[in-house]
């Protein structure tokens, strides 16, 4: 890999712009929504926030595996897990660092329906 490529990748990571290609993958989205209450615990302890990335959910979640023709609508899943999502939003508001990081990106906590926390990085899924 050239020096330029390494420097560019380092810049993208430092700027919080690098996101996995599968960020909007239906399975990842589903896990983020289903694990919202568990993620809330990690969000409360998140310090420092190294970066935030956001994915807007303007799609239907498709079948989870071959032969399953039932589509999982995002709105239905959000409705079924409203309590867990409320816990996640509460945790995002309670942690001053996550609240500030989201505000810096112009992200309203009320739009967050799922999140993934990893090594100081916060990925949120928005309605």
Phi and psi restraints in degrees (value plus and minus 20) as a CYANA .aco file:
   2 UNK   PHI     -92.8   -52.8
   2 UNK   PSI     142.3   182.3
   3 UNK   PHI     -81.1   -41.1
   3 UNK   PSI     -58.6   -18.6
   4 UNK   PHI     -81.6   -41.6
   4 UNK   PSI     -64.4   -24.4
   5 UNK   PHI     -83.1   -43.1
   5 UNK   PSI     -61.0   -21.0
   6 UNK   PHI     -85.1   -45.1
   6 UNK   PSI     -64.6   -24.6
   7 UNK   PHI     -83.9   -43.9
   7 UNK   PSI     -61.0   -21.0
   8 UNK   PHI     -83.8   -43.8
   8 UNK   PSI     -64.7   -24.7
   9 UNK   PHI     -82.6   -42.6
   9 UNK   PSI     -60.9   -20.9
  10 UNK   PHI     -83.4   -43.4
  10 UNK   PSI     -61.3   -21.3
  11 UNK   PHI     -82.6   -42.6
  11 UNK   PSI     -65.1   -25.1
  12 UNK   PHI     -82.3   -42.3
  12 UNK   PSI     -61.2   -21.2
  13 UNK   PHI     -85.1   -45.1
  13 UNK   PSI     -64.1   -24.1
  14 UNK   PHI     -85.6   -45.6
  14 UNK   PSI     -53.8   -13.8
  15 UNK   PHI    -102.0   -62.0
  15 UNK   PSI     -25.2    14.8
  16 UNK   PHI      54.0    94.0
  16 UNK   PSI       1.2    41.2
  17 UNK   PHI    -114.1   -74.1
  17 UNK   PSI     -36.3     3.7
  18 UNK   PHI     -99.4   -59.4
  18 UNK   PSI     107.4   147.4
  19 UNK   PHI    -156.9  -116.9
  19 UNK   PSI     121.7   161.7
  20 UNK   PHI     -78.6   -38.6
  20 UNK   PSI     127.4   167.4
  21 UNK   PHI     -82.7   -42.7
  21 UNK   PSI     -43.3    -3.3
  22 UNK   PHI    -114.7   -74.7
  22 UNK   PSI       0.0    40.0
  23 UNK   PHI     -76.4   -36.4
  23 UNK   PSI     -60.2   -20.2
  24 UNK   PHI    -114.8   -74.8
  24 UNK   PSI      -8.2    31.8
  25 UNK   PHI     -79.4   -39.4
  25 UNK   PSI     111.5   151.5
  26 UNK   PHI     -73.7   -33.7
  26 UNK   PSI     -55.3   -15.3
  27 UNK   PHI     -87.7   -47.7
  27 UNK   PSI     -62.6   -22.6
  28 UNK   PHI     -84.3   -44.3
  28 UNK   PSI     -60.6   -20.6
  29 UNK   PHI     -83.0   -43.0
  29 UNK   PSI     -66.8   -26.8
  30 UNK   PHI     -80.5   -40.5
  30 UNK   PSI     -64.6   -24.6
  31 UNK   PHI     -82.1   -42.1
  31 UNK   PSI     -61.6   -21.6
  32 UNK   PHI     -83.0   -43.0
  32 UNK   PSI     -59.2   -19.2
  33 UNK   PHI     -92.7   -52.7
  33 UNK   PSI     -65.8   -25.8
  34 UNK   PHI     -84.1   -44.1
  34 UNK   PSI     -50.7   -10.7
  35 UNK   PHI    -119.5   -79.5
  35 UNK   PSI      -0.8    39.2
  36 UNK   PHI     -77.2   -37.2
  36 UNK   PSI     -61.5   -21.5
  37 UNK   PHI     -90.2   -50.2
  37 UNK   PSI     -55.2   -15.2
  38 UNK   PHI     -89.1   -49.1
  38 UNK   PSI     -59.5   -19.5
  39 UNK   PHI     -85.6   -45.6
  39 UNK   PSI     -50.7   -10.7
  40 UNK   PHI     -77.5   -37.5
  40 UNK   PSI     -58.0   -18.0
  41 UNK   PHI     -83.6   -43.6
  41 UNK   PSI     -62.5   -22.5
  42 UNK   PHI     -88.0   -48.0
  42 UNK   PSI     -56.1   -16.1
  43 UNK   PHI     -85.3   -45.3
  43 UNK   PSI     -60.1   -20.1
  44 UNK   PHI     -81.6   -41.6
  44 UNK   PSI     -51.4   -11.4
  45 UNK   PHI    -114.7   -74.7
  45 UNK   PSI     -23.3    16.7
  46 UNK   PHI     -86.4   -46.4
  46 UNK   PSI      95.9   135.9
  47 UNK   PHI    -179.9  -139.9
  47 UNK   PSI     104.0   144.0
  48 UNK   PHI    -103.1   -63.1
  48 UNK   PSI     146.3   186.3
  49 UNK   PHI    -108.7   -68.7
  49 UNK   PSI      92.1   132.1
  50 UNK   PHI     -99.5   -59.5
  50 UNK   PSI     -47.9    -7.9
  51 UNK   PHI    -198.0  -158.0
  51 UNK   PSI     141.9   181.9
  52 UNK   PHI    -151.6  -111.6
  52 UNK   PSI     116.0   156.0
  53 UNK   PHI    -148.2  -108.2
  53 UNK   PSI     131.4   171.4
  54 UNK   PHI    -153.3  -113.3
  54 UNK   PSI     123.1   163.1
  55 UNK   PHI    -148.2  -108.2
  55 UNK   PSI     104.3   144.3
  56 UNK   PHI    -108.1   -68.1
  56 UNK   PSI     111.7   151.7
  57 UNK   PHI    -115.0   -75.0
  57 UNK   PSI      75.2   115.2
  58 UNK   PHI    -142.0  -102.0
  58 UNK   PSI      33.1    73.1
  59 UNK   PHI    -173.3  -133.3
  59 UNK   PSI     149.1   189.1
  60 UNK   PHI    -116.9   -76.9
  60 UNK   PSI     123.6   163.6
  61 UNK   PHI    -101.0   -61.0
  61 UNK   PSI     106.6   146.6
  62 UNK   PHI    -101.3   -61.3
  62 UNK   PSI    -192.8  -152.8
  63 UNK   PHI     -77.9   -37.9
  63 UNK   PSI     123.9   163.9
  64 UNK   PHI     -99.8   -59.8
  64 UNK   PSI     -48.9    -8.9
  65 UNK   PHI    -173.6  -133.6
  65 UNK   PSI     144.3   184.3
  66 UNK   PHI     -79.3   -39.3
  66 UNK   PSI     118.7   158.7
  67 UNK   PHI      71.6   111.6
  67 UNK   PSI     -31.8     8.2
  68 UNK   PHI    -117.6   -77.6
  68 UNK   PSI      85.4   125.4
  69 UNK   PHI    -112.3   -72.3
  69 UNK   PSI     -16.0    24.0
  70 UNK   PHI    -103.2   -63.2
  70 UNK   PSI     104.0   144.0
  71 UNK   PHI    -111.5   -71.5
  71 UNK   PSI     117.5   157.5
  72 UNK   PHI    -117.6   -77.6
  72 UNK   PSI      88.9   128.9
  73 UNK   PHI     -95.9   -55.9
  73 UNK   PSI     114.9   154.9
  74 UNK   PHI     -77.7   -37.7
  74 UNK   PSI     -62.1   -22.1
  75 UNK   PHI     -82.5   -42.5
  75 UNK   PSI     -59.3   -19.3
  76 UNK   PHI     -86.1   -46.1
  76 UNK   PSI     -63.9   -23.9
  77 UNK   PHI     -84.2   -44.2
  77 UNK   PSI     -61.3   -21.3
  78 UNK   PHI     -82.8   -42.8
  78 UNK   PSI     -61.7   -21.7
  79 UNK   PHI     -83.5   -43.5
  79 UNK   PSI     -59.9   -19.9
  80 UNK   PHI     -88.9   -48.9
  80 UNK   PSI     -46.3    -6.3
  81 UNK   PHI    -137.2   -97.2
  81 UNK   PSI      11.5    51.5
  82 UNK   PHI     -80.4   -40.4
  82 UNK   PSI     -58.0   -18.0
  83 UNK   PHI     -83.6   -43.6
  83 UNK   PSI     -64.4   -24.4
  84 UNK   PHI     -86.0   -46.0
  84 UNK   PSI     -59.2   -19.2
  85 UNK   PHI     -85.8   -45.8
  85 UNK   PSI     -57.8   -17.8
  86 UNK   PHI     -82.5   -42.5
  86 UNK   PSI     -59.2   -19.2
  87 UNK   PHI     -82.7   -42.7
  87 UNK   PSI     -61.6   -21.6
  88 UNK   PHI     -83.7   -43.7
  88 UNK   PSI     -66.4   -26.4
  89 UNK   PHI     -81.9   -41.9
  89 UNK   PSI     -59.4   -19.4
  90 UNK   PHI     -82.4   -42.4
  90 UNK   PSI     -62.5   -22.5
  91 UNK   PHI     -85.5   -45.5
  91 UNK   PSI     -59.6   -19.6
  92 UNK   PHI     -82.7   -42.7
  92 UNK   PSI     -59.0   -19.0
  93 UNK   PHI     -92.5   -52.5
  93 UNK   PSI     -53.9   -13.9
  94 UNK   PHI     -92.3   -52.3
  94 UNK   PSI     -49.6    -9.6
  95 UNK   PHI    -109.1   -69.1
  95 UNK   PSI      93.4   133.4
  96 UNK   PHI     -80.9   -40.9
  96 UNK   PSI     -50.7   -10.7
  97 UNK   PHI     -91.7   -51.7
  97 UNK   PSI     -62.2   -22.2
  98 UNK   PHI     -88.8   -48.8
  98 UNK   PSI     -59.1   -19.1
  99 UNK   PHI     -80.3   -40.3
  99 UNK   PSI     -64.6   -24.6
 100 UNK   PHI     -87.5   -47.5
 100 UNK   PSI     -60.6   -20.6
 101 UNK   PHI     -84.7   -44.7
 101 UNK   PSI     -60.8   -20.8
 102 UNK   PHI     -87.5   -47.5
 102 UNK   PSI     -61.9   -21.9
 103 UNK   PHI     -83.1   -43.1
 103 UNK   PSI     -57.4   -17.4
 104 UNK   PHI     -82.8   -42.8
 104 UNK   PSI     -49.9    -9.9
 105 UNK   PHI    -111.3   -71.3
 105 UNK   PSI     -22.2    17.8
 106 UNK   PHI      56.4    96.4
 106 UNK   PSI       8.0    48.0
 107 UNK   PHI    -121.2   -81.2
 107 UNK   PSI     101.3   141.3
 108 UNK   PHI     -99.5   -59.5
 108 UNK   PSI     110.9   150.9
 109 UNK   PHI     -78.6   -38.6
 109 UNK   PSI     -52.5   -12.5
 110 UNK   PHI     -84.4   -44.4
 110 UNK   PSI     -35.3     4.7
 111 UNK   PHI    -109.3   -69.3
 111 UNK   PSI     -33.7     6.3
 112 UNK   PHI     -94.2   -54.2
 112 UNK   PSI     108.0   148.0
 113 UNK   PHI    -139.8   -99.8
 113 UNK   PSI     -29.3    10.7
 114 UNK   PHI    -186.1  -146.1
 114 UNK   PSI     139.4   179.4
 115 UNK   PHI    -175.2  -135.2
 115 UNK   PSI     138.1   178.1
 116 UNK   PHI    -152.6  -112.6
 116 UNK   PSI     111.2   151.2
 117 UNK   PHI    -134.8   -94.8
 117 UNK   PSI     110.6   150.6
 118 UNK   PHI    -170.3  -130.3
 118 UNK   PSI      95.4   135.4
 119 UNK   PHI      30.0    70.0
 119 UNK   PSI      25.1    65.1
 120 UNK   PHI      68.1   108.1
 120 UNK   PSI     -27.0    13.0
 121 UNK   PHI    -116.8   -76.8
 121 UNK   PSI     122.1   162.1
 122 UNK   PHI    -143.0  -103.0
 122 UNK   PSI     100.7   140.7
 123 UNK   PHI    -129.5   -89.5
 123 UNK   PSI     107.2   147.2
 124 UNK   PHI    -137.0   -97.0
 124 UNK   PSI     126.3   166.3
 125 UNK   PHI    -127.6   -87.6
 125 UNK   PSI     108.0   148.0
 126 UNK   PHI    -131.2   -91.2
 126 UNK   PSI     123.6   163.6
